[in-house]
Amino acid sequence: MEVLRTVTELRQWSRLSRCTAASTIGLVPTMGALHAGHASLIRAARASCSHAAVSIFVNPTQFGPREDFARYPRSFDADCALAASEGAHVLFAPAVDELYPNGPDSTFVEIPCLSNRLDGASRPGHFRGVATVVAKLLIASEPDRAFFGQKDAAQVAVVRRLTADLRLAVEIVACPIVRDPDGLALSSRNAYLTPAERGRALILSRAIRQVESLVAQGERRAAMLIASAHGVFACEPEVRIDYVALVDWSTLEPVEIAVPGTLFAVAAWAGSTRLIDNSILN
Ligand code: PAF
């Protein structure tokens, strides 16, 4: 596996990889601290594309001023080993000024209709940063498909809208959430949790399961599903809810009745760590 540091190198690799008409490129954008969830994205890219690229870039523009940019886990050597063992062909790991050559004066991508919904409401500017960096990565690598975890379901909606609006010829693939055996959705930020917080954090997946089970029993009313999730969270008062929401997965607008494909999403704080989880209801 080759490590690329510049956009020029990534662009060259992408062009050379298209050596035959059957060649396809899969991109897995990440911020590193790779875990089994990321491994599943790389495997999905390898399974459906002839060439797979993984990017590792802790994107400063998607972090708020009081967020965890400085302490976000960084484990480059272990990440390289994982990406190589899953069969990635290249790993793109640029420096900040390679992707933002004009620093704060850079061009940004804004999606006003989505940017203040769900995580965007409590993390102002977050989706603007995500949309900007994902646009840069897609334009540089020109993949046929890009792979994202469904855990960040609102991010998937933002990226889908971005690619539709900018007419980028890439398919956005959302891969299933990977969980620890006890149900906790894998996240690089789980590393911040103390053992006690990790135990309490299981309340997120319990709330998700409760809502899935009510839907399986026929309940469709958003008010009832949300109230029931709040009831589950009440068992763990030290976990602070950020949002509990039932929304249309593409517009992120609240819905009153769940239909197949509706997104049920939660975000909550366990100590100083903000965690998210969700389910696409069927
Ligand atoms: O999900 C992530 O790891 C990041 O938000 C992404 C998509 C790599 C953009 O920085």
Boltz pocket constraint, residues with backbone or C-beta under 6 A from the ligand:
constraints:
  - pocket:
      binder: B
      contacts: [[A, 29], [A, 30], [A, 31], [A, 32], [A, 55], [A, 57], [A, 59], [A, 62], [A, 129], [A, 130], [A, 133], [A, 134], [A, 152], [A, 155]]
      max_distance: 6.0
